[in-house]
Structure formats: C-alpha cells, structure tokens
Amino acid sequence: MSIENEEIHFSERIGWLRAAVLGANDGIVSTSSLVVGIAAAQSGRSDILLAAVAGLVAGAMSVAAGEYVSVSSQADTEAADLEREKFELANFPDEELEELTDIYVKRGLDVALAHQVADQLMAHNALEAHARDELGLVEINKARPIQAALSSAASFTIGAALPVLLVTFAPMENIITIISISSLIFLALLGAIAAKAGGASILKGATRVSFWSALAMALTAGVGYIFGVSV
C-alpha cells in the first residue's frame, strides 16, 4: 500500500498572505495611532469614534485601491514580457532554443543534455518554458490584482475594527493606555500568525511588527499632545 506524500510549500501562499498581513497590520496601526493621537488632544469619545470609523472606511478603500493598482502594474509587465516572448518564439525560434540551452548550461547541465532538454521543453510548450526559466514567471507567483485588493481590504477592516470596538466600550480615562497595549497585543499575535503561515520564526515576526507599530503610535501620540496643548 503506497502512501502519497504531499509536500506543502509556503511560497504558494505568498499572493494572498502578503496582502492580508499588510492590510491587517495597517488597519490596526493606522486606526490605533489615529485614536491615540486624537485622544491625546483631549477629544471626546464621539469625536474619537467618528475619526476611527472614518479611518477604517478610508483606509480599507485606500489599501484596496493601492494593492489593485500596484499588482495590476505587475500583471501588465508580466503580460508585456509574455507578448514579447511570443513574438521572439514565432520569429526567432533557433535563437530562443539557444537561449534556453544556455540557461540550462549555466545551471549545471552539459551542452548536449541542455540542448536536448531545451528542445523537448520547447516542443511541449515553448512559451511556458521561457516564461518559467527565462523570465522567472511561475503560476504561484502570478500577479492577481483582485485577490490582492480584496485580501487587503478585508484584513484592513478586521484590523481596524479592533480599535474601533475598544473606543466604543473602553473607559475614557484610560483610553490611550488600553488602545496602546491592546493594539500591541493584537499586532504581536498578527506577526506570530503571519510568521507561522509563512514558515518563518514566530518570535521574530511578532517582535518586528510590535516594534514598528509601537513607534508609529508613539509618534502619533506625540503629535496629538503637541496640538492638544496648542489648542
């Protein structure tokens, strides 16, 4: 009885994982920093809550649009490279065969074997062979603008909802402390989960996210105190 051993590669998750982590992290950091900054300016609960909700909506739309535009640019570049490769394969097949052969030689095959491999791969699917081995374009890393946009928007909303809920129910006299500590805990968990999903060090991921997020909130709180005193 044979047992199939299915390998799990973390790179297969890179498309949605990067966008989701970025969105959730941005949602928590930006909204918490906004809340802390406004609270430091001695604002009331209604003003803070309004700013937090506005930040949630605007931020979710912003990250979605940003991800869609940036990943679409990547997709356009990939498509242009493939079109150029199609033209070269149609008009210069011998040169393209030699180019693929050289690639395999540089990877360690002798010339005869490299030429044989290149010839067979081009006979099977020339564009796929050149896309993978010449351009470095593979399916798991393919640009997916809509997936990136939706992942970022959804994760940003979830991340930003946490400080919004805290503003709604936390006592105002301790709002800055509660938001800051809770947000850092959320962010540390996010960093740990993202690291686990990506096969990286959990401690390193949690520490990295917490440090930069604490710095962002501290700077925003400082601005709030300055303008609060000025008013």
N, C-alpha and C positions, 0 to 999 in steps of 0.2 A: 504494500500500500504506500503510495507516494504522497508526500506532504508538500504542498506548494508553499514556498517561502516568498511572500510578497514584501518587497522592500519598500520602506517609507522614506521618501526624500523630502526634507523640509523646504527645499527650494521650490517645490510645487505650490507652496502656499504664499510665495512672495508677492504675487499680484494683489491679492486682497488683504494680506496681513499688513503690508507696509501702509496701505491707505487707511485701514481700520485703526492701527496703532496711532498714526499721525492724527487722525480725526478725534479719537477719544482723548489723547493727550492734550491736543489743542483745546478741546471742549472744556476739560477740567481746568487747565492752566489759565486760559484766557478769561473764562467766566469767573473763576475764583479770584483771579487777580483784579478783575473789574469790580467785583463785590468788595474785596478788601480795600481797594483804593477809594471807592465811594464811601464805604463805612468809615474809613479813616478821616474823611472830610466832614464827619459828623452829620451824615444824612440819615433820614428816617427810613423805616422798613419799606414803606411803599415806594420810595424813590429807588432804594437798592433793588427791590424786587423787579421794578419796571426795567431798570438797567440790565439786570441779569437775564430777564426774558428776552429783551431786545437783543442782547448779546448772543443768546442762544440761537434765535432765528437768523440774525445776520451772519453769525459765524458758520452755521450749518450751510447756508446758501453760498457763502464765500469759499469754504473748503471744497464744496461740491463743484462749483464753477472752476476753481483753481485746479483741482485734480483733473476735471474733464478737459480743460484747455491744454494743460501740460502733457497729459497722457495722449491726447489727440495729436499733439505735435510729434510725439514719439511714434505714434501709429502712422502719421503722414510720412515721416522719414523712413520707416520700415517699408512702406508701400512704394516709395520712390526708389529705394535701393533694389527692391524686387523687380520693379519695372525695368530698371537699368540692366539688371542681371538677365531678364528675359530677352532684352534686345541683344545683349552680347552673346547669349547662347544661340540665338537664332542666326546671327550674322558672323560670329567668330567661334564656332564650336571647337575647332582644333586648339585655338589659343586658350579657351576655357578648360579644355581637358588637360592641357599642360599646366595651367594654373592650379587646378585641383591636385594634379600629381605632385607638384612642388610642395603643396601644403602637407601632403601625407609623408613626403620625404623628410620634411623638417620635423615631423612628429616621430620619426624613427624607422620608417619602412625603407627598404632598399628601392631603387628606382623601378625595377621591373615589377615588383609587387605593388608599389604605389600606383604605377600606371594601370595595372590590372584592376585594382580596387576602384580607382577613379573612373575607369572605363565602364565597369559594371554598375557603379552607382549612378553614373550619368545615363546609362541605358535604362535604368529603373525609374529614376526621377531626377533629372538633371537640375531643375530649379531647387528642389528640396536639398540636394547635396550641396549646392553652392550657398544656399541660404544658411544652412547649418554650419558648414566648415569654412566658408569664406567670410560670410557676413556675421556669423555668430547668432543667427536668429533661430530660436527653437520655440516650440509651442508653449512650454511652461512659462517662458518669459515674454510672451507676446503681449503687446500693449492692448489693454482693454479699458477704454475711457469710461464707459458707462458703469462697469463694475467698480472702477476706482472712485468715481463720483458718488455712487450710491453707498459704497462702504464708508467713505469719509463722512458723508452727511449723516448717515445713521449713527456711526460711532461718535461723532461730534455731539449729536443731540443727546445721546445717552450720557456722555461725559459731562456735558453742560447741565443736564437735568439734576445731577447730584448737588452742586452748589445752590441751584435754584430751590430745591427742596429744603436745604439747610436754612436758607434765608427765610423761607416761609414759616418754619417751625422753631428755629433756634432762638433763644433769648437774646435780645438786642445788646444787652450789656456785655455779653461775651462773644458777639458775633464774629469778630476778627479772629480771635483765638480758635473758635470752633471751626470756622471755614478753613483756616490755615492748616490746622492739624488734620482735620478730616480729609482735606484735599490731598495732603501729602501721603496719607494712608492709602487713599484711592489710587494715587499715582504710583506708589510703590507696588501695589497689587497689579496695576496695569503693566508696569515694567516687568514684573515677575511672570505674569501670564504670557506676555508677548515673547519674552525670552524662552519660556517653556515651549510655546508653539513653534518658535523658530529654531529650537535645539541649541540655544545659547545658554550662558551662565545666568541663572536666576538672580543671584546676588548682584552681579554686575549690572544686569538690566534694571533692577529695582533701584539701585544706588544712582545710576546715571540719570534716570528720569526724575528721581526725587531731588537731586542736587540742582539741576537746571530749573525745575519748577519752583523750588523754594526761592531761588534767586529772582525769578520773574515776579513772584508775589511780593517779595521784599522791596523790589524797586517800585512796583506799582503802589504799594502801601506808602512808600516814601513820598511819592508824588501826591497822593491823597492827603497826607499830613501837611505838606507844604501849602497846597491850595486851600486846605481846610483852615489853616491858620491865617492865610491871607484874607479869606472871606470874613 
